[in-house]
Amino acid sequence: MTALERLGTFFNGPDDAGPGNGLGPLGREKDHLRLRTLVMLRWLAILGQTAMVLLIAFAFRYEIRLWLTLSIITASVWLNIILTVGRRFVQRMRGWEAALQLSFDAVQLALLLGVTGGLNNPFCLMLVAPATVAAANLPARHALIVVVVAMLATTGIAFWHLPLPWRPGETFLLPDIYRFGFLAAILLGTAFTAGYAWQAALESNRMEHALAATQAVLEREQRLSALGGLAAAAAHELGTPLGTIQVVAKEMLHSLKKADPLYEDAELLVSQSQRCRDILKQLSQKPETRDSVYDQMPVRAFLESIAAPYRKDRKEIIIEVLSEGRTVAPEREAGMMILRRPEWLHAWAAFVENAVDFAKSVVWVRFEVSHGFVALNIEDNGAGFSPDILSRLGDPYVSSRVFGEDAPQVEGRSYSGMGLGFFIAKTLCEHTGARVTFGNRDGGGAYVRALWRRDQMDILWTDEGGLS
């Protein structure tokens, strides 16, 4: 598997995540049960069971094994007491913990029904409840355990049970064919109800995750819109002071001789101020004013235009254009065209600038195209990202750069930043459909990788034999 294919697997996610593995939608487990919920449901069951037993014994005066039934109910009382005293009501239980408790409830109910008539008891329909609760709230593998326990318990009381409480001297007994039909109905009802509850919960989870994903996209779009407004405001507000700086810098340059030590600094100040004005001009340019022919250019030329402003920093920038893991021949590179989108121009330039600032000597810019994906890899041989901010990198105002006197010195210059550059670049790439990852290289230094599907970044080939 090539590096690009591994990126594609990471882009699409694992294929084995799903309900069949006991996972909810999007590979997340369905653990929705809280301990408080199960304890409260069990108290309700205890009250209902106790009331019905006392009603049969004292109101209807049927022959019932009172102390035996109350002892079985007491087992649930003790379980609730132990759970309440022994641990706090956590937000959610683990799936296997909830499955054990629901299995206990199914067995306890089956025992209570077994000593009160088995399938002759009309309340045996309640055996469906634990399986339904498990299917609606637990991962499939845990819910299946509860369903199997409930069905085995139901089958058990069909063959082993005490007589149904009835009037003294009389016995109530259903025909065997009816009892076995009732057994089949309960088993099928348990399986159907559990399956229906599981599918309904699955659809609910999918809608919940879809809503969360939509909200995340809307939030990202709002951030991007805010950045666009800030860019337009910056282009308008900074134009005048930059013009003044450029005029003063040119006057300083004209007043200095080439042998003067400050001449090179003044020349750099003039070029950089002009570059700032060009950037602001691009930011303020309306989309309809761009030339569609100009927007298509060779990939290498596009990458060279991005890297050109940073080659003056005495760092080597190596640009590689690959196709299916192999270097594209120079004669074919000219026919490999890309749309000159401003999002890619500003985002990739920000990544390259960050790599150049912190590289020791070399920055690699690799652009790889395959039949399914397009990847941009930018790597450097610097110190890499700081471990304490690596997990938060990409959020606004999070930066590996240091302010003030403690800022790192690279080629005798100090760098500092607000942490917005990486966030803006990452957001712009993701706005065009990319999956952006970053980290530290095994051999030292940092890397940034952006991966697009081919339909999200249309690479044009003007010669024959290119990728279709």
DAZIMO-V780434 format. One record per residue. N is the residue number from 1. RES is the residue in three letters. SS is DSSP state (a for helix, b for strand, c for the rest). PHI is phi in whole degrees, -180 to 180 (none if undefined). D_LAST is the distance of its C-alpha to the last C-alpha in Angstrom with 2 decimals. Layout:
BEGIN
n=N res=RES ss=SS phi=PHI d_last=D_LAST
n=N res=RES ss=SS phi=PHI d_last=D_LAST
END
This chain:
BEGIN
n=1 res=MET ss=c phi=none d_last=21.23
n=2 res=THR ss=c phi=-76 d_last=19.63
n=3 res=ALA ss=a phi=-62 d_last=20.68
n=4 res=LEU ss=a phi=-68 d_last=17.37
n=5 res=GLU ss=a phi=-68 d_last=17.69
n=6 res=ARG ss=a phi=-65 d_last=21.28
n=7 res=LEU ss=a phi=-63 d_last=20.38
n=8 res=GLY ss=a phi=-64 d_last=18.11
n=9 res=THR ss=a phi=-64 d_last=21.17
n=10 res=PHE ss=a phi=-66 d_last=23.33
n=11 res=PHE ss=a phi=-66 d_last=21.14
n=12 res=ASN ss=a phi=-87 d_last=21.32
n=13 res=GLY ss=c phi=88 d_last=24.85
n=14 res=PRO ss=c phi=-67 d_last=26.54
n=15 res=ASP ss=c phi=-86 d_last=26.10
n=16 res=ASP ss=c phi=-96 d_last=29.77
n=17 res=ALA ss=c phi=-86 d_last=31.24
n=18 res=GLY ss=c phi=171 d_last=32.76
n=19 res=PRO ss=a phi=-59 d_last=35.95
n=20 res=GLY ss=a phi=-64 d_last=36.15
n=21 res=ASN ss=a phi=-101 d_last=36.81
n=22 res=GLY ss=c phi=78 d_last=39.46
n=23 res=LEU ss=c phi=-107 d_last=37.24
n=24 res=GLY ss=c phi=-82 d_last=37.03
n=25 res=PRO ss=a phi=-62 d_last=33.93
n=26 res=LEU ss=a phi=63 d_last=31.45
n=27 res=GLY ss=a phi=76 d_last=33.09
n=28 res=ARG ss=c phi=-105 d_last=36.39
n=29 res=GLU ss=c phi=-75 d_last=39.68
n=30 res=LYS ss=c phi=-92 d_last=41.96
n=31 res=ASP ss=c phi=-116 d_last=45.21
n=32 res=HIS ss=c phi=-105 d_last=46.96
n=33 res=LEU ss=c phi=-88 d_last=50.55
n=34 res=ARG ss=c phi=-102 d_last=53.11
n=35 res=LEU ss=a phi=-60 d_last=56.32
n=36 res=ARG ss=a phi=-59 d_last=58.35
n=37 res=THR ss=a phi=-64 d_last=56.78
n=38 res=LEU ss=a phi=-65 d_last=57.68
n=39 res=VAL ss=a phi=-64 d_last=61.15
n=40 res=MET ss=a phi=-66 d_last=61.85
n=41 res=LEU ss=a phi=-62 d_last=60.67
n=42 res=ARG ss=a phi=-69 d_last=62.88
n=43 res=TRP ss=a phi=-63 d_last=65.88
n=44 res=LEU ss=a phi=-64 d_last=65.44
n=45 res=ALA ss=a phi=-64 d_last=65.33
n=46 res=ILE ss=a phi=-62 d_last=68.44
n=47 res=LEU ss=a phi=-63 d_last=70.32
n=48 res=GLY ss=a phi=-65 d_last=69.41
n=49 res=GLN ss=a phi=-65 d_last=70.34
n=50 res=THR ss=a phi=-63 d_last=73.61
n=51 res=ALA ss=a phi=-61 d_last=74.59
n=52 res=MET ss=a phi=-68 d_last=73.99
n=53 res=VAL ss=a phi=-63 d_last=75.97
n=54 res=LEU ss=a phi=-67 d_last=78.88
n=55 res=LEU ss=a phi=-64 d_last=78.80
n=56 res=ILE ss=a phi=-67 d_last=79.10
n=57 res=ALA ss=a phi=-74 d_last=81.79
n=58 res=PHE ss=a phi=-109 d_last=84.04
n=59 res=ALA ss=a phi=-86 d_last=83.30
n=60 res=PHE ss=c phi=-89 d_last=82.88
n=61 res=ARG ss=c phi=57 d_last=85.00
n=62 res=TYR ss=c phi=-84 d_last=82.88
n=63 res=GLU ss=c phi=-77 d_last=83.28
n=64 res=ILE ss=c phi=-136 d_last=80.42
n=65 res=ARG ss=c phi=-78 d_last=80.17
n=66 res=LEU ss=a phi=-61 d_last=80.20
n=67 res=TRP ss=a phi=-70 d_last=80.15
n=68 res=LEU ss=a phi=-68 d_last=77.48
n=69 res=THR ss=a phi=-65 d_last=75.11
n=70 res=LEU ss=a phi=-67 d_last=75.84
n=71 res=SER ss=a phi=-66 d_last=75.19
n=72 res=ILE ss=a phi=-65 d_last=71.70
n=73 res=ILE ss=a phi=-66 d_last=71.03
n=74 res=THR ss=a phi=-62 d_last=72.42
n=75 res=ALA ss=a phi=-60 d_last=69.67
n=76 res=SER ss=a phi=-68 d_last=67.11
n=77 res=VAL ss=a phi=-62 d_last=69.47
n=78 res=TRP ss=a phi=-64 d_last=69.63
n=79 res=LEU ss=a phi=-61 d_last=65.87
n=80 res=ASN ss=a phi=-64 d_last=65.46
n=81 res=ILE ss=a phi=-64 d_last=68.22
n=82 res=ILE ss=a phi=-62 d_last=66.70
n=83 res=LEU ss=a phi=-66 d_last=63.24
n=84 res=THR ss=a phi=-71 d_last=64.78
n=85 res=VAL ss=a phi=-82 d_last=67.03
n=86 res=GLY ss=a phi=-77 d_last=64.89
n=87 res=ARG ss=c phi=-152 d_last=61.71
n=88 res=ARG ss=c phi=-79 d_last=60.53
n=89 res=PHE ss=c phi=-80 d_last=58.47
n=90 res=VAL ss=c phi=-72 d_last=55.04
n=91 res=GLN ss=c phi=-62 d_last=52.22
n=92 res=ARG ss=c phi=-141 d_last=50.36
n=93 res=MET ss=c phi=-95 d_last=51.26
n=94 res=ARG ss=c phi=-69 d_last=49.16
n=95 res=GLY ss=a phi=-60 d_last=47.94
n=96 res=TRP ss=a phi=-70 d_last=50.24
n=97 res=GLU ss=a phi=-66 d_last=53.26
n=98 res=ALA ss=a phi=-64 d_last=52.82
n=99 res=ALA ss=a phi=-64 d_last=52.27
n=100 res=LEU ss=a phi=-64 d_last=55.56
n=101 res=GLN ss=a phi=-67 d_last=57.48
n=102 res=LEU ss=a phi=-68 d_last=56.22
n=103 res=SER ss=a phi=-65 d_last=56.98
n=104 res=PHE ss=a phi=-60 d_last=60.48
n=105 res=ASP ss=a phi=-61 d_last=60.89
n=106 res=ALA ss=a phi=-66 d_last=59.95
n=107 res=VAL ss=a phi=-68 d_last=62.42
n=108 res=GLN ss=a phi=-62 d_last=65.14
n=109 res=LEU ss=a phi=-67 d_last=64.84
n=110 res=ALA ss=a phi=-64 d_last=64.91
n=111 res=LEU ss=a phi=-63 d_last=68.08
n=112 res=LEU ss=a phi=-63 d_last=69.70
n=113 res=LEU ss=a phi=-70 d_last=68.93
n=114 res=GLY ss=a phi=-63 d_last=70.11
n=115 res=VAL ss=c phi=-89 d_last=73.58
n=116 res=THR ss=c phi=-128 d_last=73.79
n=117 res=GLY ss=c phi=114 d_last=73.04
n=118 res=GLY ss=a phi=64 d_last=69.48
n=119 res=LEU ss=a phi=-74 d_last=67.63
n=120 res=ASN ss=a phi=-72 d_last=70.88
n=121 res=ASN ss=c phi=-82 d_last=70.29
n=122 res=PRO ss=a phi=-64 d_last=68.30
n=123 res=PHE ss=a phi=-80 d_last=66.80
n=124 res=CYS ss=a phi=-66 d_last=64.66
n=125 res=LEU ss=a phi=-62 d_last=61.89
n=126 res=MET ss=a phi=-68 d_last=61.52
n=127 res=LEU ss=a phi=-65 d_last=59.84
n=128 res=VAL ss=a phi=-71 d_last=56.59
n=129 res=ALA ss=a phi=-62 d_last=56.65
n=130 res=PRO ss=a phi=-59 d_last=55.68
n=131 res=ALA ss=a phi=-65 d_last=52.72
n=132 res=THR ss=a phi=-67 d_last=51.47
n=133 res=VAL ss=a phi=-62 d_last=51.83
n=134 res=ALA ss=a phi=-65 d_last=49.96
n=135 res=ALA ss=a phi=-65 d_last=47.07
n=136 res=ALA ss=a phi=-80 d_last=46.68
n=137 res=ASN ss=a phi=-129 d_last=46.80
n=138 res=LEU ss=c phi=-115 d_last=45.93
n=139 res=PRO ss=c phi=-58 d_last=42.90
n=140 res=ALA ss=a phi=-58 d_last=42.51
n=141 res=ARG ss=a phi=-66 d_last=43.96
n=142 res=HIS ss=a phi=-81 d_last=47.06
n=143 res=ALA ss=a phi=-64 d_last=47.51
n=144 res=LEU ss=a phi=-63 d_last=47.44
n=145 res=ILE ss=a phi=-63 d_last=50.39
n=146 res=VAL ss=a phi=-65 d_last=52.48
n=147 res=VAL ss=a phi=-62 d_last=51.68
n=148 res=VAL ss=a phi=-65 d_last=52.74
n=149 res=VAL ss=a phi=-62 d_last=55.92
n=150 res=ALA ss=a phi=-64 d_last=56.85
n=151 res=MET ss=a phi=-70 d_last=56.42
n=152 res=LEU ss=a phi=-67 d_last=58.44
n=153 res=ALA ss=a phi=-65 d_last=61.13
n=154 res=THR ss=a phi=-64 d_last=61.33
n=155 res=THR ss=a phi=-64 d_last=61.69
n=156 res=GLY ss=a phi=-63 d_last=64.35
n=157 res=ILE ss=a phi=-75 d_last=66.62
n=158 res=ALA ss=a phi=-73 d_last=66.40
n=159 res=PHE ss=a phi=-108 d_last=68.39
n=160 res=TRP ss=c phi=-130 d_last=70.36
n=161 res=HIS ss=c phi=-166 d_last=72.09
n=162 res=LEU ss=c phi=-90 d_last=75.54
n=163 res=PRO ss=c phi=-62 d_last=77.19
n=164 res=LEU ss=c phi=-71 d_last=76.22
n=165 res=PRO ss=c phi=-55 d_last=78.77
n=166 res=TRP ss=c phi=-149 d_last=81.11
n=167 res=ARG ss=c phi=-62 d_last=84.66
n=168 res=PRO ss=c phi=-57 d_last=87.39
n=169 res=GLY ss=c phi=85 d_last=88.39
n=170 res=GLU ss=c phi=-122 d_last=85.33
n=171 res=THR ss=c phi=-132 d_last=81.95
n=172 res=PHE ss=c phi=-106 d_last=78.70
n=173 res=LEU ss=c phi=-145 d_last=76.38
n=174 res=LEU ss=c phi=-80 d_last=73.52
n=175 res=PRO ss=c phi=-61 d_last=73.02
n=176 res=ASP ss=a phi=-60 d_last=70.72
n=177 res=ILE ss=a phi=-62 d_last=68.36
n=178 res=TYR ss=a phi=-72 d_last=67.98
n=179 res=ARG ss=a phi=-66 d_last=67.42
n=180 res=PHE ss=a phi=-71 d_last=64.73
n=181 res=GLY ss=a phi=-65 d_last=63.09
n=182 res=PHE ss=a phi=-64 d_last=63.27
n=183 res=LEU ss=a phi=-61 d_last=61.73
n=184 res=ALA ss=a phi=-62 d_last=58.77
n=185 res=ALA ss=a phi=-65 d_last=58.39
n=186 res=ILE ss=a phi=-69 d_last=58.37
n=187 res=LEU ss=a phi=-63 d_last=55.88
n=188 res=LEU ss=a phi=-66 d_last=53.50
n=189 res=GLY ss=a phi=-64 d_last=54.10
n=190 res=THR ss=a phi=-63 d_last=53.37
n=191 res=ALA ss=a phi=-64 d_last=50.06
n=192 res=PHE ss=a phi=-67 d_last=49.02
n=193 res=THR ss=a phi=-64 d_last=50.18
n=194 res=ALA ss=a phi=-65 d_last=48.54
n=195 res=GLY ss=a phi=-63 d_last=45.22
n=196 res=TYR ss=a phi=-64 d_last=45.41
n=197 res=ALA ss=a phi=-63 d_last=46.32
n=198 res=TRP ss=a phi=-63 d_last=43.48
n=199 res=GLN ss=a phi=-66 d_last=40.86
n=200 res=ALA ss=a phi=-64 d_last=42.41
n=201 res=ALA ss=a phi=-66 d_last=42.42
n=202 res=LEU ss=a phi=-65 d_last=38.80
n=203 res=GLU ss=a phi=-64 d_last=37.80
n=204 res=SER ss=a phi=-64 d_last=40.05
n=205 res=ASN ss=a phi=-65 d_last=38.44
n=206 res=ARG ss=a phi=-62 d_last=34.95
n=207 res=MET ss=a phi=-65 d_last=36.25
n=208 res=GLU ss=a phi=-64 d_last=37.98
n=209 res=HIS ss=a phi=-70 d_last=34.92
n=210 res=ALA ss=a phi=-64 d_last=32.80
n=211 res=LEU ss=a phi=-65 d_last=35.57
n=212 res=ALA ss=a phi=-64 d_last=35.70
n=213 res=ALA ss=a phi=-65 d_last=31.94
n=214 res=THR ss=a phi=-64 d_last=32.28
n=215 res=GLN ss=a phi=-63 d_last=35.28
n=216 res=ALA ss=a phi=-64 d_last=33.47
n=217 res=VAL ss=a phi=-64 d_last=30.62
n=218 res=LEU ss=a phi=-63 d_last=33.29
n=219 res=GLU ss=a phi=-63 d_last=35.19
n=220 res=ARG ss=a phi=-67 d_last=32.20
n=221 res=GLU ss=a phi=-66 d_last=31.55
n=222 res=GLN ss=a phi=-64 d_last=35.24
n=223 res=ARG ss=a phi=-63 d_last=35.10
n=224 res=LEU ss=a phi=-66 d_last=32.19
n=225 res=SER ss=a phi=-64 d_last=34.12
n=226 res=ALA ss=a phi=-63 d_last=37.18
n=227 res=LEU ss=a phi=-64 d_last=35.39
n=228 res=GLY ss=a phi=-63 d_last=34.23
n=229 res=GLY ss=a phi=-65 d_last=37.86
n=230 res=LEU ss=a phi=-65 d_last=39.12
n=231 res=ALA ss=a phi=-63 d_last=36.74
n=232 res=ALA ss=a phi=-64 d_last=37.99
n=233 res=ALA ss=a phi=-65 d_last=41.56
n=234 res=ALA ss=a phi=-64 d_last=41.15
n=235 res=ALA ss=a phi=-61 d_last=39.74
n=236 res=HIS ss=a phi=-77 d_last=42.78
n=237 res=GLU ss=a phi=-76 d_last=45.43
n=238 res=LEU ss=a phi=-89 d_last=44.44
n=239 res=GLY ss=a phi=-60 d_last=44.11
n=240 res=THR ss=a phi=-67 d_last=47.88
n=241 res=PRO ss=a phi=-63 d_last=48.75
n=242 res=LEU ss=a phi=-68 d_last=45.87
n=243 res=GLY ss=a phi=-62 d_last=47.14
n=244 res=THR ss=a phi=-64 d_last=50.61
n=245 res=ILE ss=a phi=-61 d_last=49.41
n=246 res=GLN ss=a phi=-67 d_last=47.61
n=247 res=VAL ss=a phi=-63 d_last=50.75
n=248 res=VAL ss=a phi=-64 d_last=52.99
n=249 res=ALA ss=a phi=-64 d_last=50.68
n=250 res=LYS ss=a phi=-66 d_last=50.68
n=251 res=GLU ss=a phi=-64 d_last=54.46
n=252 res=MET ss=a phi=-64 d_last=54.75
n=253 res=LEU ss=a phi=-64 d_last=52.52
n=254 res=HIS ss=a phi=-69 d_last=54.68
n=255 res=SER ss=a phi=-85 d_last=57.85
n=256 res=LEU ss=c phi=-105 d_last=56.78
n=257 res=LYS ss=c phi=-92 d_last=56.88
n=258 res=LYS ss=c phi=-64 d_last=54.07
n=259 res=ALA ss=c phi=-78 d_last=56.38
n=260 res=ASP ss=c phi=-68 d_last=56.94
n=261 res=PRO ss=c phi=-61 d_last=55.30
n=262 res=LEU ss=c phi=-85 d_last=54.16
n=263 res=TYR ss=a phi=-64 d_last=52.38
n=264 res=GLU ss=a phi=-65 d_last=49.11
n=265 res=ASP ss=a phi=-67 d_last=49.22
n=266 res=ALA ss=a phi=-65 d_last=49.87
n=267 res=GLU ss=a phi=-64 d_last=47.03
n=268 res=LEU ss=a phi=-64 d_last=44.65
n=269 res=LEU ss=a phi=-64 d_last=46.05
n=270 res=VAL ss=a phi=-66 d_last=45.36
n=271 res=SER ss=a phi=-67 d_last=41.73
n=272 res=GLN ss=a phi=-72 d_last=41.01
n=273 res=SER ss=a phi=-66 d_last=42.72
n=274 res=GLN ss=a phi=-67 d_last=40.67
n=275 res=ARG ss=a phi=-64 d_last=37.49
n=276 res=CYS ss=a phi=-62 d_last=38.73
n=277 res=ARG ss=a phi=-66 d_last=39.36
n=278 res=ASP ss=a phi=-66 d_last=35.88
n=279 res=ILE ss=a phi=-64 d_last=34.40
n=280 res=LEU ss=a phi=-64 d_last=36.75
n=281 res=LYS ss=a phi=-66 d_last=35.81
n=282 res=GLN ss=a phi=-65 d_last=32.12
n=283 res=LEU ss=a phi=-66 d_last=33.17
n=284 res=SER ss=a phi=-87 d_last=35.34
n=285 res=GLN ss=c phi=-75 d_last=32.88
n=286 res=LYS ss=c phi=-77 d_last=31.87
n=287 res=PRO ss=a phi=-60 d_last=28.23
n=288 res=GLU ss=a phi=-71 d_last=28.89
n=289 res=THR ss=a phi=-86 d_last=30.22
n=290 res=ARG ss=c phi=-80 d_last=26.95
n=291 res=ASP ss=c phi=-91 d_last=25.19
n=292 res=SER ss=c phi=-64 d_last=21.65
n=293 res=VAL ss=c phi=-69 d_last=20.99
n=294 res=TYR ss=c phi=-64 d_last=22.54
n=295 res=ASP ss=c phi=-70 d_last=20.39
n=296 res=GLN ss=b phi=-103 d_last=17.30
n=297 res=MET ss=b phi=-152 d_last=17.87
n=298 res=PRO ss=b phi=-59 d_last=16.53
n=299 res=VAL ss=a phi=-59 d_last=16.17
n=300 res=ARG ss=a phi=-63 d_last=19.08
n=301 res=ALA ss=a phi=-63 d_last=21.17
n=302 res=PHE ss=a phi=-63 d_last=20.74
n=303 res=LEU ss=a phi=-67 d_last=21.86
n=304 res=GLU ss=a phi=-65 d_last=24.61
n=305 res=SER ss=a phi=-65 d_last=25.91
n=306 res=ILE ss=a phi=-74 d_last=26.25
n=307 res=ALA ss=a phi=-80 d_last=27.97
n=308 res=ALA ss=a phi=-54 d_last=30.17
n=309 res=PRO ss=a phi=-64 d_last=32.98
n=310 res=TYR ss=a phi=-107 d_last=33.50
n=311 res=ARG ss=a phi=-74 d_last=33.75
n=312 res=LYS ss=a phi=-76 d_last=37.37
n=313 res=ASP ss=a phi=-84 d_last=38.29
n=314 res=ARG ss=c phi=60 d_last=38.62
n=315 res=LYS ss=c phi=-111 d_last=35.84
n=316 res=GLU ss=b phi=-80 d_last=33.12
n=317 res=ILE ss=b phi=-113 d_last=29.60
n=318 res=ILE ss=b phi=-101 d_last=26.99
n=319 res=ILE ss=b phi=-106 d_last=23.40
n=320 res=GLU ss=b phi=-127 d_last=20.66
n=321 res=VAL ss=b phi=-114 d_last=16.90
n=322 res=LEU ss=b phi=-120 d_last=15.22
n=323 res=SER ss=b phi=-135 d_last=11.95
n=324 res=GLU ss=c phi=55 d_last=12.50
n=325 res=GLY ss=c phi=82 d_last=16.16
n=326 res=ARG ss=b phi=-115 d_last=16.53
n=327 res=THR ss=b phi=-66 d_last=17.52
n=328 res=VAL ss=c phi=-77 d_last=15.30
n=329 res=ALA ss=c phi=-62 d_last=17.41
n=330 res=PRO ss=a phi=-56 d_last=19.23
n=331 res=GLU ss=a phi=-69 d_last=18.26
n=332 res=ARG ss=a phi=-95 d_last=14.52
n=333 res=GLU ss=a phi=-62 d_last=15.32
n=334 res=ALA ss=c phi=-64 d_last=16.45
n=335 res=GLY ss=c phi=-93 d_last=13.08
n=336 res=MET ss=b phi=-97 d_last=11.61
n=337 res=MET ss=b phi=-104 d_last=12.77
n=338 res=ILE ss=b phi=-138 d_last=13.91
n=339 res=LEU ss=b phi=-75 d_last=16.16
n=340 res=ARG ss=c phi=-87 d_last=19.72
n=341 res=ARG ss=c phi=-79 d_last=20.93
n=342 res=PRO ss=a phi=-63 d_last=24.60
n=343 res=GLU ss=a phi=-61 d_last=24.27
n=344 res=TRP ss=a phi=-70 d_last=22.06
n=345 res=LEU ss=a phi=-60 d_last=24.28
n=346 res=HIS ss=a phi=-75 d_last=27.47
n=347 res=ALA ss=a phi=-68 d_last=26.37
n=348 res=TRP ss=a phi=-67 d_last=24.83
n=349 res=ALA ss=a phi=-63 d_last=27.81
n=350 res=ALA ss=a phi=-66 d_last=30.16
n=351 res=PHE ss=a phi=-64 d_last=28.68
n=352 res=VAL ss=a phi=-65 d_last=28.90
n=353 res=GLU ss=a phi=-61 d_last=32.41
n=354 res=ASN ss=a phi=-63 d_last=33.59
n=355 res=ALA ss=a phi=-66 d_last=32.35
n=356 res=VAL ss=a phi=-66 d_last=34.03
n=357 res=ASP ss=a phi=-60 d_last=37.21
n=358 res=PHE ss=a phi=-111 d_last=37.73
n=359 res=ALA ss=c phi=-77 d_last=36.24
n=360 res=LYS ss=c phi=-78 d_last=38.81
n=361 res=SER ss=c phi=-150 d_last=37.05
n=362 res=VAL ss=b phi=-133 d_last=33.26
n=363 res=VAL ss=b phi=-127 d_last=30.27
n=364 res=TRP ss=b phi=-107 d_last=26.80
n=365 res=VAL ss=b phi=-118 d_last=23.73
n=366 res=ARG ss=b phi=-115 d_last=20.59
n=367 res=PHE ss=b phi=-117 d_last=17.11
n=368 res=GLU ss=b phi=-121 d_last=14.65
n=369 res=VAL ss=b phi=-122 d_last=10.94
n=370 res=SER ss=c phi=-132 d_last=9.62
n=371 res=HIS ss=c phi=-67 d_last=7.25
n=372 res=GLY ss=c phi=-108 d_last=10.06
n=373 res=PHE ss=b phi=-139 d_last=12.00
n=374 res=VAL ss=b phi=-129 d_last=12.89
n=375 res=ALA ss=b phi=-128 d_last=16.46
n=376 res=LEU ss=b phi=-120 d_last=19.16
n=377 res=ASN ss=b phi=-117 d_last=22.23
n=378 res=ILE ss=b phi=-123 d_last=25.44
n=379 res=GLU ss=b phi=-130 d_last=28.35
n=380 res=ASP ss=b phi=-140 d_last=31.83
n=381 res=ASN ss=c phi=-109 d_last=34.84
n=382 res=GLY ss=c phi=-86 d_last=37.38
n=383 res=ALA ss=c phi=-82 d_last=39.59
n=384 res=GLY ss=c phi=85 d_last=36.93
n=385 res=PHE ss=c phi=-76 d_last=37.40
n=386 res=SER ss=c phi=-68 d_last=40.88
n=387 res=PRO ss=a phi=-59 d_last=41.20
n=388 res=ASP ss=a phi=-74 d_last=43.32
n=389 res=ILE ss=a phi=-116 d_last=40.68
n=390 res=LEU ss=a phi=-61 d_last=37.50
n=391 res=SER ss=c phi=-71 d_last=37.58
n=392 res=ARG ss=c phi=-106 d_last=38.13
n=393 res=LEU ss=c phi=-64 d_last=35.77
n=394 res=GLY ss=c phi=106 d_last=33.55
n=395 res=ASP ss=c phi=-86 d_last=36.46
n=396 res=PRO ss=c phi=-65 d_last=38.18
n=397 res=TYR ss=c phi=65 d_last=41.09
n=398 res=VAL ss=c phi=-116 d_last=40.22
n=399 res=SER ss=c phi=-143 d_last=39.92
n=400 res=SER ss=c phi=-86 d_last=40.45
n=401 res=ARG ss=c phi=-86 d_last=42.18
n=402 res=VAL ss=c phi=-112 d_last=45.95
n=403 res=PHE ss=c phi=-85 d_last=48.15
n=404 res=GLY ss=a phi=70 d_last=51.17
n=405 res=GLU ss=a phi=-70 d_last=52.89
n=406 res=ASP ss=a phi=-87 d_last=50.99
n=407 res=ALA ss=c phi=-65 d_last=47.60
n=408 res=PRO ss=c phi=-65 d_last=45.88
n=409 res=GLN ss=b phi=-99 d_last=46.57
n=410 res=VAL ss=b phi=-123 d_last=43.62
n=411 res=GLU ss=c phi=55 d_last=44.57
n=412 res=GLY ss=c phi=80 d_last=47.81
n=413 res=ARG ss=b phi=-116 d_last=46.28
n=414 res=SER ss=b phi=-102 d_last=46.50
n=415 res=TYR ss=c phi=-114 d_last=43.60
n=416 res=SER ss=c phi=-148 d_last=44.03
n=417 res=GLY ss=c phi=-158 d_last=41.91
n=418 res=MET ss=c phi=-92 d_last=42.05
n=419 res=GLY ss=c phi=85 d_last=39.07
n=420 res=LEU ss=a phi=-91 d_last=37.14
n=421 res=GLY ss=a phi=-61 d_last=34.51
n=422 res=PHE ss=a phi=-67 d_last=32.65
n=423 res=PHE ss=a phi=-63 d_last=33.07
n=424 res=ILE ss=a phi=-64 d_last=31.72
n=425 res=ALA ss=a phi=-63 d_last=28.67
n=426 res=LYS ss=a phi=-64 d_last=27.93
n=427 res=THR ss=a phi=-66 d_last=28.50
n=428 res=LEU ss=a phi=-64 d_last=26.23
n=429 res=CYS ss=a phi=-65 d_last=23.29
n=430 res=GLU ss=a phi=-67 d_last=24.10
n=431 res=HIS ss=a phi=-64 d_last=24.40
n=432 res=THR ss=c phi=-94 d_last=20.69
n=433 res=GLY ss=c phi=100 d_last=19.99
n=434 res=ALA ss=c phi=-83 d_last=20.22
n=435 res=ARG ss=b phi=-108 d_last=22.30
n=436 res=VAL ss=b phi=-104 d_last=24.61
n=437 res=THR ss=b phi=-127 d_last=26.68
n=438 res=PHE ss=b phi=-156 d_last=29.24
n=439 res=GLY ss=b phi=173 d_last=31.99
n=440 res=ASN ss=b phi=-107 d_last=33.76
n=441 res=ARG ss=c phi=-75 d_last=32.49
n=442 res=ASP ss=c phi=-62 d_last=34.38
n=443 res=GLY ss=c phi=-88 d_last=35.43
n=444 res=GLY ss=c phi=103 d_last=36.55
n=445 res=GLY ss=c phi=100 d_last=34.97
n=446 res=ALA ss=b phi=-122 d_last=32.64
n=447 res=TYR ss=b phi=-140 d_last=28.94
n=448 res=VAL ss=b phi=-131 d_last=26.84
n=449 res=ARG ss=b phi=-126 d_last=23.40
n=450 res=ALA ss=b phi=-122 d_last=21.14
n=451 res=LEU ss=b phi=-124 d_last=18.22
n=452 res=TRP ss=b phi=-119 d_last=15.76
n=453 res=ARG ss=b phi=-76 d_last=13.32
n=454 res=ARG ss=c phi=-60 d_last=9.79
n=455 res=ASP ss=c phi=-75 d_last=11.01
n=456 res=GLN ss=c phi=-92 d_last=14.06
n=457 res=MET ss=c phi=-134 d_last=12.76
n=458 res=ASP ss=c phi=-79 d_last=9.99
n=459 res=ILE ss=c phi=-89 d_last=8.94
n=460 res=LEU ss=b phi=-98 d_last=8.52
n=461 res=TRP ss=b phi=-117 d_last=8.15
n=462 res=THR ss=c phi=-89 d_last=11.00
n=463 res=ASP ss=c phi=-109 d_last=11.11
n=464 res=GLU ss=c phi=-79 d_last=9.66
n=465 res=GLY ss=c phi=92 d_last=8.34
n=466 res=GLY ss=c phi=-79 d_last=6.24
n=467 res=LEU ss=c phi=-68 d_last=3.78
n=468 res=SER ss=c phi=-89 d_last=0.00
END
